[in-house]
Amino acid sequence: MEVHIEPFINFLERDKRLSLNTLQSYKRDIEQYILYLNDINITNIAITNKTTVIAYLLHLQKKGRATSTISRNLASIRSFYQFLYKNKAIDNDPTNDLESPKVEKKLPQILSTQEVELLLEQPKCLDLKGIRDKAMLELLYATGIRVSELISLNIEDINLENSYIKCNKGNRERTIPIGTISIAALREYLTKSRRLLLQDANDNALFVNINGKRLTRQGFWKIIKHYKNQANINKDITPHTLRHSFAAHLLENGADLRSIQEMLGHSDISSTQIYAQMAKNKIKEVYKKTHPRA
């Protein structure tokens, strides 16, 4: 069964043009499913059926997996079976009429503008690391890009003269404007910090760690956790929180959903509409607190 995994991942990369993180997620989901099949003595994917898949989903549920995780696993397994059926490796697709478990959409955690200001004030530009951290946090909030996109940025992806960055996801490229504060922080990082942190002068990574190598997701996670604690913000801040805050604050200040969708790089407007729901909830909350007859 394992022999089918690599062709499947190659297909997703080539034809679907998925990001590296998404490809790894698909691969992990399918490998775990096949491990389960081996555990129940199924060695041929062709003899699995709808009952097999349902049993696996129940197995995940018993292990305490979240509904969203189970739904994602089913999506991966469904894509895998569709690939096998299309390539005549199986006669029937057992996931054909299987419904995904309903996932309750949770509104993302966002920071108030005051909390964002407090967080961004934490890095002190007194040393190489502080200058770098200031530039990263300012750029993340200025653009709303994903952390994976932030750490993937190369020096040629930023254009400070024309105030924009280029962001690539798979084969899709988008251009995002950046503001004066972020530009100033980036200029200081490029002139005072990056060249001294770099181990190899030919390395084109924009943000590097103290060892001169490209910064990792884990490295950035530690950075944002450190400054969150330093700012004494009593919210569960993740690297994605600044992305959510970016979108919510734009919407609150009059930006239209289509523009926000373009900047965030959402392929579907429905992914962006969650911020509109948040704005409505906030209006209701303000009304209840302030209207004398609410």
N, C-alpha and C positions, 0 to 999 in steps of 0.2 A: 504493500500500500504506500510505503514511503516513496517509492519511485515516482509517484504522481505529483509529489509536492513541488519539486523544483520546476517542472514544466508549467505547473499552475502559477507559481510566483512569477516566472518569466513572462507568462501571458499577461498577468496583471500589470507588470512593469512596462511591457512593450505596448500593449493595446489599451490598457486603462490609464496608463501614465500616472500611477499612484506614487505618493511620496514614500521615502525610505521607511519612515515611522509606520505608515499604514501597511506597507508590505510586511514589515516585521510582525505587526499585529495579526495579520492574516495567517502568516506562517506559524506563529505561536498557537493560534486557535486551532488550526488544522492538526498540528503535531500533537496537541493535547487530546483532540478527538480520536486520533489514531491510537494513541497510548491507551485510551479507554477501550477501544475496540479490541486491542490485543489482550487487555485484562479480562475481557469477557469471551476470549477465544474466537474472535472473528478475525481471520487473516486475509479475507478477500472482500474488498470494498463493494464488489458487485452483488454480494448477497445481503447487504444491509437493506433495511426498509424503513418505513415511516416510524414503526414501533421502536426501532433501534435509535433513531434520532431523538424521539420523544423521551426515551429512557435516559439518554445522555443529558438532555436538558433538565430532567428531574434530578439526575445525579448532581449536576451543578447547583441546583436549587438546594438540595440536601447539604451540600458543602458550604452553604451560606453565601453563595455568589449573588450579587445585586441583580435586580431585574434588567438593568441596563447592560450589565456584563453578559447575561444569558442571551439577551436580544442581539448583542454584537456577535456572540459566538454562533448563533443561528444564521446570521447574515453571512459570516465567513464560510460556514458549512454549506449553506445554500449555493454560494458562488462556486465552491469547490465541486459540488455535485453537478451544477450546470456545465462547468468546464468538462467534467468527465463524460457527461451525456453527449455533449456536442462533439467530443472526440471519440465517441463510440466505445469508451472504456466500460460503460454500464448501459443496461437496457432501459432502466427507468430512473427518474429523479425522485427519490423519496421525500424531498422537501417541497415538491411542486405546489401543494395546497396547504402547507403548514403556515399557520399564522404566528407572527412574532408576538411575544408577550408585551402587553401594553406597558410602556414606560412613562411614569409620571415625570413631566418635564419640570425640573427644579430651576427656579430663577437663579442666575449666577450671582455670586457674591461680588459686590462692587464697593469701592471706597468713595466717600464723599470727596468733594474738591479740597476740603480742608485736610482730610486724611492723606490725600495724594501729595499735597504740599508738604505735609509733615514728613512723609516717607522720603520724598525727593530731597529734602533738606539734610537728611542724615549723612550721606557720604561727604566727608570734608576733603577739600582739594589741597591737602597738605602733603600727600605722598602719591606715588605712582598708582597705587591701588585705589585710593580715594578718588583720584581724577578719572580713572577708568570706570569705576562703579557709578559715579555721577553721570558720565556720558551714556552708559548703558541704560540706566533707569530713566533718564530724560528721553532717550530715543524710543524706549519701549512705550512710554506713555504718549509721546508725540505722534507715534505712528500706529499703535495698536497691533503691531506684528506679533506673531507667535514667537515663543522663546527659541524654538528650533530654527526659525528664520533669522532671529537676532544673532545666534551664534554661528550661523552659516554665512553671514554677510562677509563679503570681501572688500578690500580697500577701494576697488573700482566700482562698487555698487553705490557709493555715496557721492553726491554732487552738491557740495556746500555752496558753490557759486550760484547755482540755480535752485537751491533749497528743496532737494528731493532725494529719496533713496530708491533704488531698484530692488525689488524683492522677487525671488524666484521660488516657485513651488512646483516641482515636477518640470513640465515643459511650459508652464504658464508664468508669465512675468507681469508684475504690476508696478506702477510708479506711484509713490506716496509722498505727499508734501511734508516738509518738516519746518518747524517754527524757529524763531530767533534764539530762544533759550537753549533748545536742543543743538542748534548749530554752534552756538558759543561753547557748549560743553564738549562737543565733538572736536572743535578746533583745538581746545586746550588739551584734550586727550591725545590728538594726533601730533601736536608740537612738543608736549612736555612728558608724555607717558609712554605711548605705544612704541616708539623707536628704542626706548631704553629697556622696555620689557621684552621685546622681540629677541629670540635666540638666533633666528635665521633672517637676515635682512631681506631675503627673497620671498619670505612667507607673505602671502597676500591676505591672510585672515585679518579681519578688522579688529576683533576683540580677542586678546590673548590672556592667559593666566600668568601667574608670577614666575612660571617656568618657561615662559616665552612660547607656549603652544596654544593652539586654538582652544578657547574656553568651551567647556562641556555643559550639558544640561544640568548635571549634578552640581557642577561648580556654581552655576548661576543660582540654582535652588538654594544653596547654602548662603549665597550673598543676600538674596532677598529676605530669607528667614532672619539673618543677622540684623538687617536694618529694620525689619518689622518689629523685632524684639527691642531694638534700641529706641524706636519711636513710641514704644508702649501702646501700639494699636491693638485693641482687643477684638480682632477679627482674624479668621483663618485665611491669611494671604498666601496665595500661590503665585508662581510666575504668570499664570493666566489672568490673575485678578486685574492687573493693569490694562490688559487687553479689553476685558469687560468694562472697566471704568472708562477707558477711552471712548468706547462706543456709546455708553450710557450718557456721558457728559456731552458728547457731540449732539446727541438727539435732544437732550434737555435744552441745549442752546440753539436749536432750530435747524440742525442739519437734516437732510432728507435721507430716508432709508436706503435709497439706491446708491447714494454717494458713500454712505457708511459701508454698504455691502461691497462696493468696489475697493474701498481702502482695506477692509478686513480680508478680502480675497474669498468671500463666500460664493460658491457656485450657485447656490439657491437662496432666493430672498427669504424663504421661510426660516433659514438659520439666523437671519438678522432681525426678524420680526419679534423675537423674544425681548429685544430691548424696547420695542414699542409697548409691549405688555408691561414691562417694568415702569415705563413712563406713566402709563395709565394708572397703575397701582399707586404710584407716588402722588398723582393728582388726587386720587380718592382719599389717600391718607391725609394730605394737606387739607382737603375739604372737611373731613371729619374732625380734624383738630381745630379748624379756624372758623367754620360757619356756625353762627349762633343757633341754628335750628337743625344741625346735622344729626 
